Amino acid sequence: MAGFSKDELSVTEEDCQLVVRGRQAEVNGKTFLHRGIAARQFLRSFVLADGIEVAAAALQNGLLSIDLARKHVQPSVRVVSIKTGDIP
């Protein structure tokens, strides 16, 4: 995420997807001879597996780190009764 500040990035969890968006503010009145990093918006999405949720995100030295956590699901057992006689 080099060239992007924290305010220019957004990390959201939509349905079962992790969505990272970036949009840089336009610099008015400046003329660049060469601009090494492209200043365009982007959107990147990743499909999350069942039970995975986004725990946190951090931006440090141009590197965006996203922590994912797996929900601890208790296995459940349900007894289904068996009926005898006529089945409707």
N, CA, C and O atoms as a Tinker XYZ file with bonds, in Angstrom:
   352  protein
     1  N      0.823000   -1.172000    0.000000    73     2
     2  CA     0.000000    0.000000    0.000000    64     1     3
     3  C      0.877000    1.249000    0.000000    63     2     4     5
     4  O      0.491000    2.295000    0.523000    81     3
     5  N      2.035000    1.127000   -0.580000    73     3     6
     6  CA     2.939000    2.277000   -0.628000    64     5     7
     7  C      2.266000    3.444000   -1.332000    63     6     8     9
     8  O      1.650000    3.275000   -2.384000    81     7
     9  N      2.387000    4.618000   -0.750000    73     7    10
    10  CA     1.789000    5.809000   -1.328000    64     9    11
    11  C      0.406000    6.124000   -0.790000    63    10    12    13
    12  O     -0.149000    7.176000   -1.107000    81    11
    13  N     -0.164000    5.240000    0.013000    73    11    14
    14  CA    -1.496000    5.451000    0.571000    64    13    15
    15  C     -1.377000    5.693000    2.070000    63    14    16    17
    16  O     -0.582000    5.053000    2.758000    81    15
    17  N     -2.182000    6.628000    2.559000    73    15    18
    18  CA    -2.241000    6.859000    3.999000    64    17    19
    19  C     -3.414000    6.067000    4.574000    63    18    20    21
    20  O     -4.220000    5.497000    3.840000    81    19
    21  N     -3.489000    6.048000    5.889000    73    19    22
    22  CA    -4.561000    5.315000    6.574000    64    21    23
    23  C     -5.932000    5.848000    6.170000    63    22    24    25
    24  O     -6.883000    5.078000    6.032000    81    23
    25  N     -6.035000    7.164000    5.980000    73    23    26
    26  CA    -7.320000    7.778000    5.629000    64    25    27
    27  C     -7.751000    7.466000    4.201000    63    26    28    29
    28  O     -8.930000    7.600000    3.874000    81    27
    29  N     -6.828000    7.055000    3.352000    73    27    30
    30  CA    -7.141000    6.768000    1.955000    64    29    31
    31  C     -7.466000    5.295000    1.717000    63    30    32    33
    32  O     -7.762000    4.906000    0.587000    81    31
    33  N     -7.417000    4.477000    2.758000    73    31    34
    34  CA    -7.705000    3.049000    2.653000    64    33    35
    35  C     -8.939000    2.700000    3.462000    63    34    36    37
    36  O     -9.230000    3.332000    4.477000    81    35
    37  N     -9.659000    1.691000    3.007000    73    35    38
    38  CA   -10.763000    1.152000    3.802000    64    37    39
    39  C    -10.747000   -0.360000    3.686000    63    38    40    41
    40  O    -10.533000   -0.917000    2.610000    81    39
    41  N    -10.977000   -1.008000    4.810000    73    39    42
    42  CA   -11.036000   -2.465000    4.881000    64    41    43
    43  C    -12.408000   -2.809000    5.437000    63    42    44    45
    44  O    -12.746000   -2.408000    6.551000    81    43
    45  N    -13.206000   -3.554000    4.663000    73    43    46
    46  CA   -14.546000   -3.933000    5.103000    64    45    47
    47  C    -14.748000   -5.426000    4.927000    63    46    48    49
    48  O    -14.082000   -6.077000    4.123000    81    47
    49  N    -15.683000   -5.948000    5.699000    73    47    50
    50  CA   -16.093000   -7.342000    5.591000    64    49    51
    51  C    -17.534000   -7.332000    5.113000    63    50    52    53
    52  O    -18.432000   -6.922000    5.848000    81    51
    53  N    -17.758000   -7.780000    3.890000    73    51    54
    54  CA   -19.081000   -7.764000    3.270000    64    53    55
    55  C    -19.477000   -9.195000    2.942000    63    54    56    57
    56  O    -18.818000   -9.872000    2.153000    81    55
    57  N    -20.557000   -9.643000    3.555000    73    55    58
    58  CA   -21.007000  -11.031000    3.417000    64    57    59
    59  C    -19.836000  -11.954000    3.759000    63    58    60    61
    60  O    -19.379000  -11.962000    4.902000    81    59
    61  N    -19.360000  -12.706000    2.823000    73    59    62
    62  CA   -18.229000  -13.618000    3.080000    64    61    63
    63  C    -16.988000  -13.151000    2.332000    63    62    64    65
    64  O    -16.187000  -13.972000    1.885000    81    63
    65  N    -16.822000  -11.827000    2.192000    73    63    66
    66  CA   -15.690000  -11.292000    1.463000    64    65    67
    67  C    -14.974000  -10.220000    2.273000    63    66    68    69
    68  O    -15.597000   -9.442000    2.995000    81    67
    69  N    -13.660000  -10.196000    2.137000    73    67    70
    70  CA   -12.833000   -9.127000    2.670000    64    69    71
    71  C    -12.578000   -8.176000    1.509000    63    70    72    73
    72  O    -12.065000   -8.593000    0.471000    81    71
    73  N    -12.931000   -6.898000    1.671000    73    71    74
    74  CA   -12.801000   -5.916000    0.596000    64    73    75
    75  C    -11.852000   -4.815000    1.051000    63    74    76    77
    76  O    -12.064000   -4.187000    2.088000    81    75
    77  N    -10.795000   -4.587000    0.254000    73    75    78
    78  CA    -9.830000   -3.525000    0.518000    64    77    79
    79  C     -9.954000   -2.513000   -0.606000    63    78    80    81
    80  O     -9.819000   -2.854000   -1.781000    81    79
    81  N    -10.215000   -1.243000   -0.230000    73    79    82
    82  CA   -10.358000   -0.168000   -1.207000    64    81    83
    83  C     -9.329000    0.915000   -0.917000    63    82    84    85
    84  O     -9.009000    1.190000    0.239000    81    83
    85  N     -8.824000    1.515000   -1.962000    73    83    86
    86  CA    -7.891000    2.623000   -1.805000    64    85    87
    87  C     -8.198000    3.717000   -2.804000    63    86    88    89
    88  O     -8.485000    3.453000   -3.971000    81    87
    89  N     -8.133000    4.951000   -2.328000    73    87    90
    90  CA    -8.370000    6.096000   -3.205000    64    89    91
    91  C     -7.532000    7.256000   -2.697000    63    90    92    93
    92  O     -7.712000    7.723000   -1.572000    81    91
    93  N     -6.620000    7.713000   -3.535000    73    91    94
    94  CA    -5.763000    8.829000   -3.150000    64    93    95
    95  C     -6.427000   10.143000   -3.531000    63    94    96    97
    96  O     -7.100000   10.249000   -4.557000    81    95
    97  N     -6.220000   11.138000   -2.682000    73    95    98
    98  CA    -6.742000   12.474000   -2.961000    64    97    99
    99  C     -5.910000   13.102000   -4.077000    63    98   100   101
   100  O     -4.694000   12.923000   -4.136000    81    99
   101  N     -6.575000   13.830000   -4.947000    73    99   102
   102  CA    -5.882000   14.504000   -6.046000    64   101   103
   103  C     -5.053000   15.661000   -5.506000    63   102   104   105
   104  O     -5.500000   16.404000   -4.632000    81   103
   105  N     -3.849000   15.805000   -6.031000    73   103   106
   106  CA    -2.985000   16.914000   -5.649000    64   105   107
   107  C     -3.152000   17.999000   -6.708000    63   106   108   109
   108  O     -2.689000   17.852000   -7.839000    81   107
   109  N     -3.817000   19.088000   -6.329000    73   107   110
   110  CA    -4.077000   20.178000   -7.280000    64   109   111
   111  C     -2.943000   21.194000   -7.252000    63   110   112   113
   112  O     -2.380000   21.496000   -6.199000    81   111
   113  N     -2.626000   21.707000   -8.420000    73   111   114
   114  CA    -1.624000   22.763000   -8.509000    64   113   115
   115  C     -0.193000   22.278000   -8.549000    63   114   116   117
   116  O      0.724000   23.099000   -8.569000    81   115
   117  N      0.036000   20.974000   -8.560000    73   115   118
   118  CA     1.399000   20.447000   -8.623000    64   117   119
   119  C      1.637000   19.800000   -9.971000    63   118   120   121
   120  O      0.772000   19.115000  -10.516000    81   119
   121  N      2.825000   20.032000  -10.496000    73   119   122
   122  CA     3.224000   19.406000  -11.741000    64   121   123
   123  C      4.356000   18.428000  -11.423000    63   122   124   125
   124  O      5.343000   18.793000  -10.785000    81   123
   125  N      4.202000   17.201000  -11.868000    73   123   126
   126  CA     5.192000   16.172000  -11.595000    64   125   127
   127  C      5.978000   15.865000  -12.856000    63   126   128   129
   128  O      5.400000   15.726000  -13.933000    81   127
   129  N      7.279000   15.760000  -12.729000    73   127   130
   130  CA     8.117000   15.327000  -13.833000    64   129   131
   131  C      7.994000   13.812000  -13.985000    63   130   132   133
   132  O      7.880000   13.294000  -15.096000    81   131
   133  N      8.019000   13.118000  -12.861000    73   131   134
   134  CA     7.837000   11.659000  -12.855000    64   133   135
   135  C      7.136000   11.287000  -11.555000    63   134   136   137
   136  O      7.486000   11.775000  -10.481000    81   135
   137  N      6.183000   10.450000  -11.668000    73   135   138
   138  CA     5.473000    9.986000  -10.481000    64   137   139
   139  C      5.668000    8.479000  -10.394000    63   138   140   141
   140  O      5.125000    7.730000  -11.205000    81   139
   141  N      6.443000    8.038000   -9.411000    73   139   142
   142  CA     6.833000    6.636000   -9.320000    64   141   143
   143  C      5.703000    5.705000   -8.937000    63   142   144   145
   144  O      5.662000    4.561000   -9.389000    81   143
   145  N      4.789000    6.176000   -8.113000    73   143   146
   146  CA     3.681000    5.346000   -7.660000    64   145   147
   147  C      2.404000    5.867000   -8.294000    63   146   148   149
   148  O      2.090000    7.053000   -8.189000    81   147
   149  N      1.668000    4.981000   -8.950000    73   147   150
   150  CA     0.431000    5.384000   -9.606000    64   149   151
   151  C     -0.578000    5.865000   -8.573000    63   150   152   153
   152  O     -0.739000    5.259000   -7.513000    81   151
   153  N     -1.246000    6.951000   -8.892000    73   151   154
   154  CA    -2.241000    7.523000   -7.971000    64   153   155
   155  C     -3.635000    7.249000   -8.508000    63   154   156   157
   156  O     -4.331000    8.164000   -8.947000    81   155
   157  N     -4.031000    6.011000   -8.471000    73   155   158
   158  CA    -5.371000    5.657000   -8.932000    64   157   159
   159  C     -6.057000    4.813000   -7.865000    63   158   160   161
   160  O     -5.410000    4.209000   -7.009000    81   159
   161  N     -7.352000    4.789000   -7.940000    73   159   162
   162  CA    -8.090000    4.012000   -6.948000    64   161   163
   163  C     -8.040000    2.535000   -7.298000    63   162   164   165
   164  O     -7.815000    2.160000   -8.448000    81   163
   165  N     -8.254000    1.706000   -6.288000    73   163   166
   166  CA    -8.280000    0.270000   -6.516000    64   165   167
   167  C     -9.283000   -0.367000   -5.576000    63   166   168   169
   168  O     -9.677000    0.215000   -4.565000    81   167
   169  N     -9.681000   -1.561000   -5.927000    73   167   170
   170  CA   -10.565000   -2.380000   -5.103000    64   169   171
   171  C    -10.079000   -3.813000   -5.239000    63   170   172   173
   172  O     -9.894000   -4.314000   -6.348000    81   171
   173  N     -9.876000   -4.458000   -4.120000    73   171   174
   174  CA    -9.434000   -5.858000   -4.130000    64   173   175
   175  C    -10.299000   -6.621000   -3.143000    63   174   176   177
   176  O    -10.473000   -6.190000   -2.003000    81   175
   177  N    -10.840000   -7.750000   -3.574000    73   175   178
   178  CA   -11.689000   -8.532000   -2.672000    64   177   179
   179  C    -11.177000   -9.964000   -2.588000    63   178   180   181
   180  O    -10.627000  -10.513000   -3.543000    81   179
   181  N    -11.380000  -10.549000   -1.409000    73   179   182
   182  CA   -10.934000  -11.908000   -1.123000    64   181   183
   183  C    -12.097000  -12.659000   -0.488000    63   182   184   185
   184  O    -12.750000  -12.140000    0.416000    81   183
   185  N    -12.356000  -13.857000   -0.947000    73   183   186
   186  CA   -13.424000  -14.678000   -0.381000    64   185   187
   187  C    -12.916000  -15.302000    0.912000    63   186   188   189
   188  O    -11.845000  -15.907000    0.950000    81   187
   189  N    -13.708000  -15.141000    1.972000    73   187   190
   190  CA   -13.350000  -15.703000    3.274000    64   189   191
   191  C    -14.028000  -17.058000    3.456000    63   190   192   193
   192  O    -15.186000  -17.234000    3.078000    81   191
   193  N    -13.316000  -17.996000    4.025000    73   191   194
   194  CA   -13.876000  -19.311000    4.304000    64   193   195
   195  C    -14.905000  -19.199000    5.425000    63   194   196   197
   196  O    -14.926000  -18.210000    6.158000    81   195
   197  N    -15.747000  -20.202000    5.557000    73   195   198
   198  CA   -16.745000  -20.210000    6.623000    64   197   199
   199  C    -16.054000  -20.167000    7.979000    63   198   200   201
   200  O    -15.080000  -20.884000    8.208000    81   199
   201  N    -16.555000  -19.332000    8.870000    73   199   202
   202  CA   -16.018000  -19.240000   10.211000    64   201   203
   203  C    -14.839000  -18.301000   10.362000    63   202   204   205
   204  O    -14.298000  -18.172000   11.460000    81   203
   205  N    -14.420000  -17.633000    9.278000    73   203   206
   206  CA   -13.302000  -16.695000    9.337000    64   205   207
   207  C    -13.861000  -15.281000    9.401000    63   206   208   209
   208  O    -14.762000  -14.928000    8.641000    81   207
   209  N    -13.320000  -14.468000   10.315000    73   207   210
   210  CA   -13.735000  -13.071000   10.408000    64   209   211
   211  C    -12.501000  -12.185000   10.504000    63   210   212   213
   212  O    -11.439000  -12.630000   10.937000    81   211
   213  N    -12.650000  -10.922000   10.095000    73   211   214
   214  CA   -11.554000   -9.965000   10.136000    64   213   215
   215  C    -11.441000   -9.443000   11.566000    63   214   216   217
   216  O    -12.398000   -8.886000   12.103000    81   215
   217  N    -10.280000   -9.622000   12.178000    73   215   218
   218  CA   -10.081000   -9.204000   13.566000    64   217   219
   219  C     -9.533000   -7.786000   13.652000    63   218   220   221
   220  O     -9.987000   -6.999000   14.483000    81   219
   221  N     -8.561000   -7.448000   12.806000    73   219   222
   222  CA    -7.930000   -6.127000   12.879000    64   221   223
   223  C     -7.165000   -5.851000   11.592000    63   222   224   225
   224  O     -6.897000   -6.759000   10.805000    81   223
   225  N     -6.818000   -4.580000   11.390000    73   223   226
   226  CA    -5.993000   -4.174000   10.256000    64   225   227
   227  C     -5.038000   -3.094000   10.734000    63   226   228   229
   228  O     -5.401000   -2.261000   11.565000    81   227
   229  N     -3.814000   -3.105000   10.208000    73   227   230
   230  CA    -2.807000   -2.122000   10.606000    64   229   231
   231  C     -1.983000   -1.736000    9.382000    63   230   232   233
   232  O     -1.683000   -2.580000    8.537000    81   231
   233  N     -1.618000   -0.458000    9.291000    73   231   234
   234  CA    -0.782000    0.052000    8.209000    64   233   235
   235  C      0.501000    0.573000    8.830000    63   234   236   237
   236  O      0.478000    1.500000    9.640000    81   235
   237  N      1.635000   -0.036000    8.441000    73   235   238
   238  CA     2.925000    0.373000    8.994000    64   237   239
   239  C      3.969000    0.316000    7.893000    63   238   240   241
   240  O      4.171000   -0.725000    7.268000    81   239
   241  N      4.627000    1.436000    7.664000    73   239   242
   242  CA     5.678000    1.545000    6.641000    64   241   243
   243  C      5.195000    1.092000    5.271000    63   242   244   245
   244  O      5.935000    0.433000    4.541000    81   243
   245  N      3.965000    1.439000    4.916000    73   243   246
   246  CA     3.426000    1.103000    3.600000    64   245   247
   247  C      2.949000   -0.327000    3.462000    63   246   248   249
   248  O      2.567000   -0.740000    2.368000    81   247
   249  N      2.959000   -1.091000    4.536000    73   247   250
   250  CA     2.529000   -2.489000    4.499000    64   249   251
   251  C      1.229000   -2.631000    5.277000    63   250   252   253
   252  O      1.180000   -2.332000    6.470000    81   251
   253  N      0.185000   -3.084000    4.610000    73   251   254
   254  CA    -1.114000   -3.292000    5.247000    64   253   255
   255  C     -1.184000   -4.726000    5.751000    63   254   256   257
   256  O     -1.079000   -5.673000    4.971000    81   255
   257  N     -1.362000   -4.880000    7.057000    73   255   258
   258  CA    -1.506000   -6.205000    7.661000    64   257   259
   259  C     -2.942000   -6.379000    8.116000    63   258   260   261
   260  O     -3.494000   -5.514000    8.796000    81   259
   261  N     -3.543000   -7.492000    7.745000    73   259   262
   262  CA    -4.921000   -7.790000    8.130000    64   261   263
   263  C     -4.917000   -9.090000    8.909000    63   262   264   265
   264  O     -4.483000  -10.127000    8.407000    81   263
   265  N     -5.408000   -9.025000   10.153000    73   263   266
   266  CA    -5.468000  -10.207000   11.008000    64   265   267
   267  C     -6.825000  -10.868000   10.850000    63   266   268   269
   268  O     -7.865000  -10.220000   10.960000    81   267
   269  N     -6.798000  -12.160000   10.592000    73   267   270
   270  CA    -8.020000  -12.949000   10.463000    64   269   271
   271  C     -8.123000  -13.891000   11.651000    63   270   272   273
   272  O     -7.113000  -14.368000   12.168000    81   271
   273  N     -9.341000  -14.152000   12.074000    73   271   274
   274  CA    -9.564000  -15.052000   13.212000    64   273   275
   275  C    -10.605000  -16.092000   12.829000    63   274   276   277
   276  O    -11.582000  -15.805000   12.137000    81   275
   277  N    -10.369000  -17.284000   13.292000    73   275   278
   278  CA   -11.321000  -18.370000   13.068000    64   277   279
   279  C    -12.204000  -18.474000   14.304000    63   278   280   281
   280  O    -11.715000  -18.641000   15.421000    81   279
   281  N    -13.505000  -18.373000   14.090000    73   279   282
   282  CA   -14.443000  -18.506000   15.199000    64   281   283
   283  C    -14.381000  -19.931000   15.735000    63   282   284   285
   284  O    -14.332000  -20.896000   14.971000    81   283
   285  N    -14.385000  -20.045000   17.043000    73   283   286
   286  CA   -14.393000  -21.374000   17.646000    64   285   287
   287  C    -15.837000  -21.858000   17.699000    63   286   288   289
   288  O    -16.665000  -21.304000   18.423000    81   287
   289  N    -16.119000  -22.869000   16.946000    73   287   290
   290  CA   -17.475000  -23.402000   16.858000    64   289   291
   291  C    -17.545000  -24.685000   17.674000    63   290   292   293
   292  O    -16.769000  -25.617000   17.465000    81   291
   293  N    -18.482000  -24.711000   18.597000    73   291   294
   294  CA   -18.689000  -25.910000   19.396000    64   293   295
   295  C    -19.466000  -26.925000   18.574000    63   294   296   297
   296  O    -20.537000  -26.608000   18.057000    81   295
   297  N    -18.954000  -28.123000   18.445000    73   295   298
   298  CA   -19.729000  -29.138000   17.727000    64   297   299
   299  C    -20.995000  -29.458000   18.515000    63   298   300   301
   300  O    -20.971000  -29.596000   19.738000    81   299
   301  N    -22.077000  -29.568000   17.796000    73   299   302
   302  CA   -23.339000  -29.850000   18.482000    64   301   303
   303  C    -23.890000  -31.187000   18.008000    63   302   304   305
   304  O    -23.761000  -31.562000   16.842000    81   303
   305  N    -24.497000  -31.880000   18.930000    73   303   306
   306  CA   -25.116000  -33.168000   18.635000    64   305   307
   307  C    -26.579000  -33.043000   19.009000    63   306   308   309
   308  O    -26.920000  -32.624000   20.115000    81   307
   309  N    -27.424000  -33.406000   18.087000    73   307   310
   310  CA   -28.860000  -33.340000   18.337000    64   309   311
   311  C    -29.447000  -34.709000   18.058000    63   310   312   313
   312  O    -29.209000  -35.303000   17.006000    81   311
   313  N    -30.200000  -35.187000   18.994000    73   311   314
   314  CA   -30.831000  -36.500000   18.851000    64   313   315
   315  C    -32.168000  -36.297000   18.146000    63   314   316   317
   316  O    -32.982000  -35.468000   18.552000    81   315
   317  N    -32.374000  -37.062000   17.091000    73   315   318
   318  CA   -33.627000  -37.000000   16.334000    64   317   319
   319  C    -34.452000  -38.221000   16.724000    63   318   320   321
   320  O    -33.996000  -39.359000   16.619000    81   319
   321  N    -35.672000  -37.960000   17.174000    73   319   322
   322  CA   -36.516000  -39.085000   17.595000    64   321   323
   323  C    -37.063000  -39.820000   16.369000    63   322   324   325
   324  O    -37.329000  -39.220000   15.327000    81   323
   325  N    -37.216000  -41.099000   16.524000    73   323   326
   326  CA   -37.727000  -41.950000   15.457000    64   325   327
   327  C    -39.164000  -42.298000   15.770000    63   326   328   329
   328  O    -39.462000  -42.858000   16.825000    81   327
   329  N    -40.052000  -41.966000   14.853000    73   327   330
   330  CA   -41.470000  -42.250000   15.067000    64   329   331
   331  C    -41.830000  -43.580000   14.408000    63   330   332   333
   332  O    -41.203000  -43.992000   13.432000    81   331
   333  N    -42.810000  -44.218000   14.934000    73   331   334
   334  CA   -43.289000  -45.465000   14.365000    64   333   335
   335  C    -44.728000  -45.259000   13.904000    63   334   336   337
   336  O    -45.424000  -44.356000   14.368000    81   335
   337  N    -45.140000  -46.085000   13.016000    73   335   338
   338  CA   -46.523000  -45.993000   12.549000    64   337   339
   339  C    -46.578000  -45.325000   11.181000    63   338   340   341
   340  O    -45.620000  -45.353000   10.408000    81   339
   341  N    -47.735000  -44.724000   10.911000    73   339   342
   342  CA   -47.966000  -44.103000    9.604000    64   341   343
   343  C    -47.127000  -42.830000    9.477000    63   342   344   345
   344  O    -47.044000  -42.015000   10.396000    81   343
   345  N    -46.515000  -42.693000    8.313000    73   343   346
   346  CA   -45.731000  -41.496000    8.008000    64   345   347
   347  C    -46.597000  -40.593000    7.137000    63   346   348   349
   348  O    -47.060000  -41.025000    6.081000    81   347
   349  N    -46.822000  -39.364000    7.549000    73   347   350
   350  CA   -47.701000  -38.479000    6.770000    64   349   351
   351  C    -47.131000  -38.073000    5.454000    63   350   352
   352  O    -47.769000  -37.333000    4.706000    81   351
